Amino acid sequence: MNSFSEMWQEFVKQFITRKGYENVLKGLGITVEIAVLGLLIGILIGTLIAVVRVMPKYKTLPRVLDKICGGYVELFRGTPMVVQLLIGYWVLLPALDIQVNSGVPVAIIMFGLNSGAYVSEIMRGGINSVDPGQMEAGRAVGLPYSTSMLKIVVPQAVKNILPTLGNEFIVLIKETSIVSFIAVTDLYKSFKQLGDPTYDYTVPYLMLALTYLIMVLLISAGVRALEKKLKKSER
């Protein structure tokens, strides 16, 4: 068994001398791209679902939409992300006769759909935490329900759920490690390739863990800074 010093020297050789850092940087970019775009799609879908689920159910259409949204949430929360990714790439694409040169767009869409289910519940809790008087005030000045919800209630809800949205982003960053199942060279796979020549993954995986940890700490710091900024703007 090689000593840690020898394993470290081999890692440095692969990372610097053989320019493995170039693949790592590309993998890092792909990881961030999937997580960021997936979260943005998730916020959009989640907000729409949350609005549907909290609206009054006096008429047939809102009740039907509520059932559809509820089924969507249960589907994506009830199945593993890796299974959704595999179905999207290996089942849906062939069934729809769609050909792609990269699995990145598929990963972004599937992560967005999955995130939408979780964000919808987060957003629904945030909307319910807003004082009902805010909606009543909007309606009292003549604004329709949809406008009052999207321009008055939802912005306040976002402030309330900001830490939870930050946590959702962290979860997406870490879950991107499964995109290698559909031949995407993300951060995980780029570090794994550094150990492939010797089949010794000790140092590459330790550095991979450290990279993920640094990313999570940076995201957490960014969310805290944004929270402080929002609190100052409320004073």
C-alpha positions as CSV (number, residue, x, y, z in Angstrom):
1,M,0.0,0.0,0.0
2,N,1.3,3.4,-0.9
3,S,1.9,6.0,1.7
4,F,-0.2,9.1,1.8
5,S,2.8,11.1,0.6
6,E,3.2,9.0,-2.5
7,M,-0.6,9.2,-3.1
8,W,-0.4,12.9,-2.8
9,Q,2.5,13.2,-5.2
10,E,0.6,11.1,-7.7
11,F,-2.5,13.3,-7.3
12,V,-0.3,16.5,-7.8
13,K,1.2,14.9,-11.0
14,Q,-2.3,14.1,-12.4
15,F,-3.8,17.4,-11.3
16,I,-1.0,19.9,-12.3
17,T,1.6,18.2,-14.5
18,R,-0.9,16.4,-16.7
19,K,-3.4,19.4,-16.4
20,G,-6.1,17.5,-14.7
21,Y,-7.2,20.8,-13.2
22,E,-8.7,21.7,-16.6
23,N,-11.2,18.9,-16.4
24,V,-11.9,19.7,-12.7
25,L,-12.7,23.3,-13.6
26,K,-15.0,22.2,-16.4
27,G,-16.7,19.7,-14.1
28,L,-17.1,22.4,-11.5
29,G,-18.7,24.7,-14.1
30,I,-21.1,21.9,-15.1
31,T,-22.0,21.2,-11.5
32,V,-22.8,24.8,-10.8
33,E,-24.7,25.2,-14.1
34,I,-27.0,22.3,-13.3
35,A,-27.6,23.3,-9.7
36,V,-28.3,27.0,-10.5
37,L,-30.5,26.5,-13.5
38,G,-32.2,23.6,-11.8
39,L,-33.0,25.8,-8.8
40,L,-34.3,28.6,-11.0
41,I,-36.6,26.2,-12.8
42,G,-37.6,24.7,-9.5
43,I,-38.5,28.2,-8.0
44,L,-40.6,29.0,-11.1
45,I,-42.5,25.7,-11.0
46,G,-42.7,25.6,-7.2
47,T,-44.1,29.1,-7.0
48,L,-46.8,28.4,-9.6
49,I,-47.8,25.1,-7.8
50,A,-47.8,26.8,-4.4
51,V,-50.1,29.6,-5.7
52,V,-52.5,27.0,-7.1
53,R,-52.5,25.0,-3.9
54,V,-53.3,27.9,-1.6
55,M,-56.0,29.5,-3.8
56,P,-59.6,29.2,-2.7
57,K,-61.3,26.0,-4.0
58,Y,-64.7,27.4,-4.6
59,K,-64.7,26.4,-8.3
60,T,-64.0,23.2,-10.2
61,L,-60.9,24.4,-12.0
62,P,-58.9,25.3,-8.9
63,R,-59.8,21.9,-7.4
64,V,-58.7,20.0,-10.5
65,L,-55.4,22.0,-10.7
66,D,-54.9,21.3,-7.0
67,K,-55.2,17.5,-7.6
68,I,-52.8,17.7,-10.6
69,C,-50.2,19.7,-8.6
70,G,-50.6,17.4,-5.6
71,G,-49.9,14.4,-7.8
72,Y,-46.9,16.1,-9.3
73,V,-45.4,16.8,-5.9
74,E,-46.0,13.2,-4.7
75,L,-44.5,11.8,-7.8
76,F,-41.2,13.7,-7.6
77,R,-40.9,13.5,-3.8
78,G,-41.7,9.8,-3.8
79,T,-39.1,8.6,-6.2
80,P,-35.3,8.9,-6.0
81,M,-33.6,11.7,-8.0
82,V,-31.3,9.2,-9.6
83,V,-34.3,7.1,-10.9
84,Q,-35.9,10.3,-12.3
85,L,-32.6,11.2,-14.0
86,L,-32.3,7.7,-15.6
87,I,-35.9,7.6,-16.7
88,G,-35.6,11.1,-18.2
89,Y,-32.4,10.2,-20.2
90,W,-32.9,6.5,-21.0
91,V,-36.7,6.2,-21.3
92,L,-38.3,9.5,-22.1
93,L,-35.8,10.7,-24.7
94,P,-35.9,7.5,-26.8
95,A,-39.7,7.4,-26.4
96,L,-40.0,11.0,-27.7
97,D,-37.4,10.3,-30.4
98,I,-35.2,13.2,-29.1
99,Q,-31.4,13.0,-29.6
100,V,-29.0,15.2,-27.5
101,N,-25.3,15.6,-27.7
102,S,-24.9,16.0,-24.0
103,G,-26.8,14.9,-20.9
104,V,-26.5,18.4,-19.3
105,P,-29.8,19.7,-20.6
106,V,-31.6,16.6,-19.4
107,A,-30.0,16.9,-16.0
108,I,-31.0,20.6,-15.7
109,I,-34.6,19.8,-16.6
110,M,-34.9,16.8,-14.3
111,F,-33.2,18.6,-11.4
112,G,-35.6,21.5,-12.1
113,L,-38.7,19.3,-12.1
114,N,-37.5,17.6,-8.9
115,S,-36.7,20.8,-7.2
116,G,-40.0,22.3,-8.2
117,A,-41.8,19.7,-6.1
118,Y,-39.8,20.5,-3.0
119,V,-39.8,24.3,-3.5
120,S,-43.6,24.2,-3.9
121,E,-44.0,22.9,-0.4
122,I,-41.4,25.4,0.9
123,M,-43.2,28.3,-0.9
124,R,-46.6,27.1,0.3
125,G,-45.4,27.3,3.9
126,G,-43.9,30.7,3.2
127,I,-47.2,32.0,1.7
128,N,-49.2,30.7,4.7
129,S,-46.8,32.5,7.0
130,V,-47.6,35.9,5.5
131,D,-50.3,37.8,7.4
132,P,-53.6,37.2,5.7
133,G,-54.2,41.0,6.1
134,Q,-51.7,41.5,3.3
135,M,-53.9,39.8,0.8
136,E,-57.0,41.5,2.1
137,A,-55.3,44.9,1.8
138,G,-54.4,44.1,-1.9
139,R,-58.0,43.1,-2.7
140,A,-59.4,46.1,-0.8
141,V,-57.6,48.5,-3.2
142,G,-59.0,46.7,-6.2
143,L,-56.2,44.3,-7.1
144,P,-57.2,40.9,-8.5
145,Y,-56.3,37.8,-6.5
146,S,-53.5,36.8,-8.8
147,T,-51.9,40.2,-8.7
148,S,-52.2,40.5,-5.0
149,M,-50.6,37.1,-4.6
150,L,-47.7,37.5,-7.0
151,K,-46.9,41.2,-6.1
152,I,-47.7,41.4,-2.4
153,V,-47.8,37.9,-0.8
154,V,-45.1,36.0,-2.7
155,P,-42.3,38.6,-2.3
156,Q,-42.9,38.5,1.5
157,A,-43.0,34.7,1.4
158,V,-39.6,34.6,-0.4
159,K,-38.0,36.6,2.4
160,N,-39.4,34.2,5.0
161,I,-38.2,31.1,3.2
162,L,-34.8,32.4,2.0
163,P,-32.7,30.1,4.4
164,T,-34.7,27.1,3.2
165,L,-34.2,28.0,-0.4
166,G,-30.5,28.3,0.3
167,N,-30.6,24.8,1.8
168,E,-32.4,23.5,-1.3
169,F,-29.5,25.0,-3.4
170,I,-27.0,23.2,-1.3
171,V,-28.9,19.9,-1.7
172,L,-28.9,20.4,-5.5
173,I,-25.2,21.1,-5.5
174,K,-24.5,17.8,-3.7
175,E,-27.0,15.8,-5.7
176,T,-25.4,16.7,-9.0
177,S,-22.8,14.0,-8.3
178,I,-25.3,11.5,-9.7
179,V,-25.3,13.0,-13.2
180,S,-22.3,10.8,-14.1
181,F,-25.0,8.1,-14.5
182,I,-25.9,9.8,-17.8
183,A,-22.4,10.3,-19.0
184,V,-22.0,13.9,-17.8
185,T,-18.5,14.9,-16.6
186,D,-19.4,16.8,-13.5
187,L,-17.2,17.7,-10.5
188,Y,-17.4,14.1,-9.1
189,K,-16.4,12.4,-12.4
190,S,-13.6,14.9,-13.1
191,F,-12.0,14.1,-9.7
192,K,-12.6,10.4,-10.3
193,Q,-10.7,10.6,-13.5
194,L,-7.6,11.8,-11.6
195,G,-7.5,8.5,-9.8
196,D,-8.3,6.2,-12.8
197,P,-4.6,5.8,-14.0
198,T,-3.6,4.2,-10.7
199,Y,-7.0,3.1,-9.4
200,D,-6.1,4.9,-6.2
201,Y,-8.9,7.3,-5.4
202,T,-8.0,8.2,-1.8
203,V,-6.6,11.7,-2.4
204,P,-9.0,12.6,-5.3
205,Y,-12.0,11.7,-3.3
206,L,-10.7,13.6,-0.2
207,M,-10.2,16.7,-2.4
208,L,-13.6,16.2,-3.9
209,A,-15.2,16.2,-0.4
210,L,-13.2,19.4,0.4
211,T,-14.3,21.1,-2.8
212,Y,-18.0,20.3,-2.0
213,L,-17.5,21.6,1.6
214,I,-16.0,24.9,0.4
215,M,-18.9,25.4,-2.1
216,V,-21.5,24.7,0.7
217,L,-19.7,27.1,3.1
218,L,-19.7,29.8,0.4
219,I,-23.4,29.3,-0.4
220,S,-24.2,29.5,3.3
221,A,-22.2,32.7,3.7
222,G,-24.0,34.2,0.7
223,V,-27.4,33.3,2.1
224,R,-26.6,34.8,5.5
225,A,-25.3,38.0,3.8
226,L,-28.5,38.3,1.8
227,E,-30.6,37.7,4.9
228,K,-28.8,40.6,6.7
229,K,-29.3,42.9,3.7
230,L,-33.0,42.1,3.5
231,K,-33.4,42.7,7.3
232,K,-31.6,46.1,6.9
233,S,-33.9,47.1,4.1
234,E,-36.9,46.4,6.3
235,R,-35.9,48.9,9.0
